[in-house]
Amino acid sequence: MSENAHAVGERALELLVEYGYGPKREIDGCTDEELAQLEAEFDVELPDAYKSCLRHIGRRTNGFLRGSEFTYPAPKYQRDFLEDCIERWDLDASLEETEFVFRGLQGSAFWVFDTEEGDDPPVYRYQEDATPQLVADTFSEWLYSEISDEREPHD
Protein backbone atom coordinates (compact mmCIF):
# COMPACT_ATOMS: atom_id res chain seq x y z
CA MET A 1 0.00 0.00 0.00
CA SER A 2 1.42 3.41 -0.87
CA GLU A 3 1.98 5.78 2.04
CA ASN A 4 -0.50 8.33 0.67
CA ALA A 5 -3.25 5.77 0.10
CA HIS A 6 -2.67 4.33 3.58
CA ALA A 7 -3.16 7.77 5.18
CA VAL A 8 -6.43 8.68 3.41
CA GLY A 9 -8.68 7.48 6.22
CA GLU A 10 -6.59 9.09 8.95
CA ARG A 11 -6.62 12.41 7.09
CA ALA A 12 -10.36 12.16 6.43
CA LEU A 13 -11.00 11.55 10.14
CA GLU A 14 -8.87 14.58 11.05
CA LEU A 15 -10.76 16.73 8.54
CA LEU A 16 -14.15 15.56 9.78
CA VAL A 17 -13.20 16.55 13.32
CA GLU A 18 -11.77 19.87 12.11
CA TYR A 19 -14.93 20.62 10.12
CA GLY A 20 -17.22 19.90 13.05
CA TYR A 21 -18.32 16.30 12.53
CA GLY A 22 -16.36 15.04 15.52
CA PRO A 23 -15.30 14.28 18.21
CA LYS A 24 -13.51 11.18 16.99
CA ARG A 25 -15.50 8.91 19.31
CA GLU A 26 -18.63 9.75 17.28
CA ILE A 27 -17.06 8.54 14.02
CA ASP A 28 -16.54 4.82 13.45
CA GLY A 29 -14.71 2.72 10.90
CA CYS A 30 -15.26 -0.73 9.46
CA THR A 31 -13.54 -3.87 10.61
CA ASP A 32 -11.10 -5.84 8.47
CA GLU A 33 -13.73 -8.59 8.33
CA GLU A 34 -16.29 -6.18 6.83
CA LEU A 35 -13.75 -5.05 4.22
CA ALA A 36 -12.94 -8.66 3.36
CA GLN A 37 -16.67 -9.38 3.04
CA LEU A 38 -17.09 -6.51 0.54
CA GLU A 39 -14.14 -7.73 -1.52
CA ALA A 40 -15.40 -11.32 -1.49
CA GLU A 41 -18.96 -10.35 -2.36
CA PHE A 42 -17.89 -8.34 -5.41
CA ASP A 43 -14.82 -10.44 -6.25
CA VAL A 44 -12.54 -7.38 -6.34
CA GLU A 45 -9.60 -6.01 -4.41
CA LEU A 46 -10.69 -2.60 -3.18
CA PRO A 47 -8.22 0.26 -3.66
CA ASP A 48 -6.03 1.05 -0.66
CA ALA A 49 -7.32 4.64 -0.37
CA TYR A 50 -10.92 3.43 -0.13
CA LYS A 51 -10.06 0.70 2.37
CA SER A 52 -8.23 3.26 4.51
CA CYS A 53 -11.30 5.49 4.36
CA LEU A 54 -13.59 2.66 5.42
CA ARG A 55 -11.28 1.64 8.27
CA HIS A 56 -11.53 5.13 9.77
CA ILE A 57 -14.93 6.57 8.80
CA GLY A 58 -16.75 3.78 6.96
CA ARG A 59 -19.42 2.85 9.49
CA ARG A 60 -20.51 6.16 11.06
CA THR A 61 -19.63 9.68 9.87
CA ASN A 62 -21.68 11.71 12.36
CA GLY A 63 -23.58 13.59 9.65
CA PHE A 64 -21.05 13.71 6.81
CA LEU A 65 -22.83 12.84 3.53
CA ARG A 66 -26.15 12.66 5.39
CA GLY A 67 -28.92 11.58 3.05
CA SER A 68 -26.66 9.52 0.84
CA GLU A 69 -25.74 5.85 0.90
CA PHE A 70 -22.04 5.93 1.75
CA THR A 71 -21.41 4.15 5.06
CA TYR A 72 -21.25 0.39 5.46
CA PRO A 73 -23.27 -1.68 4.62
CA ALA A 74 -24.81 0.63 1.96
CA PRO A 75 -22.10 -0.05 -0.68
CA LYS A 76 -23.22 -3.68 -0.71
CA TYR A 77 -26.49 -2.64 -2.36
CA GLN A 78 -25.55 0.29 -4.58
CA ARG A 79 -24.28 -1.65 -7.61
CA ASP A 80 -27.63 -3.39 -8.19
CA PHE A 81 -29.45 -0.11 -7.64
CA LEU A 82 -27.25 1.71 -10.19
CA GLU A 83 -27.63 -1.07 -12.76
CA ASP A 84 -31.42 -0.75 -12.43
CA CYS A 85 -31.18 3.04 -12.81
CA ILE A 86 -28.96 2.79 -15.91
CA GLU A 87 -31.62 0.63 -17.51
CA ARG A 88 -34.49 2.86 -16.33
CA TRP A 89 -32.66 6.02 -17.42
CA ASP A 90 -31.92 4.38 -20.79
CA LEU A 91 -28.26 5.38 -20.57
CA ASP A 92 -25.80 4.06 -23.13
CA ALA A 93 -23.54 2.79 -20.35
CA SER A 94 -22.84 -0.34 -18.36
CA LEU A 95 -20.71 -1.21 -15.36
CA GLU A 96 -17.56 -3.25 -15.73
CA GLU A 97 -17.09 -6.14 -13.31
CA THR A 98 -14.17 -4.23 -11.74
CA GLU A 99 -16.18 -1.08 -11.09
CA PHE A 100 -17.34 -0.50 -7.52
CA VAL A 101 -20.24 1.76 -6.57
CA PHE A 102 -19.22 3.36 -3.27
CA ARG A 103 -21.91 6.02 -2.89
CA GLY A 104 -25.49 6.57 -3.96
CA LEU A 105 -27.70 9.61 -3.55
CA GLN A 106 -31.35 8.56 -3.26
CA GLY A 107 -31.37 6.95 -6.70
CA SER A 108 -30.48 10.20 -8.47
CA ALA A 109 -26.67 9.91 -8.61
CA PHE A 110 -23.99 7.30 -7.97
CA TRP A 111 -20.22 7.55 -7.47
CA VAL A 112 -18.00 4.80 -8.87
CA PHE A 113 -14.34 3.87 -9.23
CA ASP A 114 -12.62 1.06 -11.10
CA THR A 115 -10.84 -1.26 -8.67
CA GLU A 116 -8.11 -1.87 -11.25
CA GLU A 117 -7.09 1.79 -11.60
CA GLY A 118 -4.54 1.90 -8.78
CA ASP A 119 -4.39 2.53 -5.04
CA ASP A 120 -6.25 5.86 -5.32
CA PRO A 121 -8.41 5.63 -8.47
CA PRO A 122 -10.38 8.30 -10.36
CA VAL A 123 -14.02 8.82 -9.36
CA TYR A 124 -16.92 8.95 -11.82
CA ARG A 125 -20.52 10.02 -11.25
CA TYR A 126 -23.54 8.47 -12.95
CA GLN A 127 -26.81 10.37 -13.03
CA GLU A 128 -29.99 10.50 -15.06
CA ASP A 129 -29.72 11.98 -18.57
CA ALA A 130 -25.92 12.04 -18.50
CA THR A 131 -23.02 9.85 -19.49
CA PRO A 132 -20.69 8.91 -16.63
CA GLN A 133 -18.62 11.96 -15.72
CA LEU A 134 -15.15 12.15 -14.18
CA VAL A 135 -15.54 14.14 -10.96
CA ALA A 136 -12.11 13.66 -9.34
CA ASP A 137 -8.73 12.38 -10.46
CA THR A 138 -8.41 10.33 -7.26
CA PHE A 139 -10.67 8.94 -4.56
CA SER A 140 -8.79 10.90 -1.90
CA GLU A 141 -9.24 14.16 -3.84
CA TRP A 142 -12.98 13.44 -4.08
CA LEU A 143 -13.24 12.61 -0.36
CA TYR A 144 -11.31 15.64 0.92
CA SER A 145 -13.26 17.92 -1.41
CA GLU A 146 -16.59 16.53 -0.19
CA ILE A 147 -15.58 17.11 3.42
CA SER A 148 -14.49 20.70 2.83
CA ASP A 149 -17.45 21.50 0.56
CA GLU A 150 -20.03 20.41 3.14
CA ARG A 151 -18.88 22.63 6.00
CA GLU A 152 -16.55 25.40 6.96
CA PRO A 153 -13.86 24.62 9.55
CA HIS A 154 -14.67 25.32 13.20
CA ASP A 155 -12.28 27.54 15.10
N, C-alpha and C positions, 0 to 999 in steps of 0.2 A: 504494500500500500504506500503510495507517495505521502510524504509528510503533509503536504497541503490538503490532500483528500482526507487524511486521517484527522485533521484538525477542524474540519467543517462543522461537525456537531458541537464541539467545544465552543467554537466562535459563535455559532448560532445561539447557543444557550447564553453566552455572555451578552450578545446583542439583545436577546429577548428581555433579559433582566435590565439592561441599560434603557431599553425603550418602554419599560413599565409593565412587562408581562410577568415579572418575577414576584416574589423571591424564588430562588432555584428550587426550593422544596415543593413549589406548586407546579413544576414542570417535570414530566417524567419521560424516560426513554424506554425503548423496547429491549427485551432480553435477546441474547444470542439465539435462543431457541426459536423465538418469534421470527427473527431474521432468517434463520435456516428454513423455517416453515414456508415463508414467502418464496424463497429461492427454489425450494423443492416443488411447491405448488405450481410455479410458472416455468420450472425447468430452465432457470437463468442464474447467472451469477450477478448479483446486484453490484452497481458501481460503488467503490469505496466511499466516495463523498456522500452518497445517499445512505449507505449503511451507517456511517458516522453520524449523520443527521438523525436517523432513527434511534440510534443508541442513546442519544442525548435528549431529543425532543419529540420522539416518534409516537409516544402514547398519549401525552397530555401537554398542550401548549399554553394553557391558561388564557385562552382567548385569541391567540394568534391564528389567523385564517378561519376565524369563526364563520360558520355557515357553509364551509366547504368540507369536502371529504378528503382529509389529508392524513389524519392520525390513524394509527393501527387500531382496528383491523380494516379500515375503509379501503386501502389499496387492494385488498383481496377481491373486491367486488367491482372496481372501477373499469377493468378491461372489458368485461361483459357488457357493462352499461354503455361504454363508449362504442363498442361494436354495434350495439342496437341503435345508438344515435346516428352513427355513420350511415346505416341503412335507412333509417327514418328521414334523415336530412338529405338523403340521396347524394352524398358526397362521392366524388370520384377519388376515393382513398381507401386504404385498408391497412391494418396493423400488421407489422412483421412479427414473427414469433419472438424476436429478441427485444421488441419494444415493451416498455413497462409503463403503465398508467399510474402515476403516483399521486395525482390530485384530480378531483372532480369538483365542479361548482354547480350543484343542483341541476344536473343534466343539461346545462347551457354551455359549458366549456370544460375541457380536460387538458391536463398537462402530462407530457409523455417524454421519456428519453429512451434511447436505444442502449441496451445493456452491453453492447459490443463496441461502443464508442469511447472507451477509456474510463479512467478512474473518476472523472468529473465531466460527464457528457453534456452536450448541448440539450436544451429544453425546447420542446415544440408545444404549441397550443392548438387544439382542435376546437372548433365551434361551428355552430350552424351557419350555413351559407358562406363558408370560407374554406379554402384549402389549408392544410396544416401550416402553421406559421412559426418560424424560429423566433423565440422570445428571449433567449439568453444563450450565450456561447458556452456556458457551463452551468451545471446544477448549482454550484456554490454561488455563482453570480446571481442566479435567479432567486435563491433563498435569501441571501443578504439584502437584495433589492426589495423583496417582499416585506421583510422585517422593517426596513427603514421607511418604505412607502406607507405602511399602515399607521405608524405613530411617530411622533417627534420624541427625541430623547428626553428623559426626565433629569432634572438637575438635582 
